């Protein structure tokens, strides 16, 4: 039980909430089974089950993380009434077909963005960035927040916060800038990472 609690806490640190909550929200909203969701995001059903029960902590493949974020956003959109129920299956097919960590925005999101005007900051919980390089011609350029969140996802997909902290400590003596980068994007808050990005990216 203690190990499960620790694993759940690590999932919160990595993804903003336990993966079990993410999966239950998605399946209830979109009418998917857990196995069906596993097929969409490109993960085996047993592996997803272990993540949901916190027997495992993290998803090792950044592309799978991105697809799960995309499905989570689609579920949020469905709750908000931003997509017609008959269009959900088409959007899920598009997410299933995505193979890159930088997945394209959903058609429904692009339509909503065009109608709503300038984008607003996404909620803090498990929501993927909304604009991606290589998207359709009418897609907006990625915002600083979208880029920062992708970098955070990549760091957190390959290492825990403790591992990143140790790597930063080891790097500090020979490359303080690299150590700062690891801490800003690997363990820091999104606001701190944005400040670092703005400072160094201009």
Secondary structure, DSSP 8 states (H G I E B T S, - for coil): -HHHHHHHHHHHHHHSS-HHHHHHHHHHHHT--HHHHHHHHT--HHHHHHHHTTSS---S-HHHHHHHHHHHHHHHHHHTT-S-GGGHHHHHHHHHH--SSS----HHHHHHHHHH-S-----SSS---S--TT--TTS----HHHHHHHHHHHHHHHS-HHHHHHHHHHHHTT-HHHHHHHHHHHTS-HHHHHHHHHHHH-
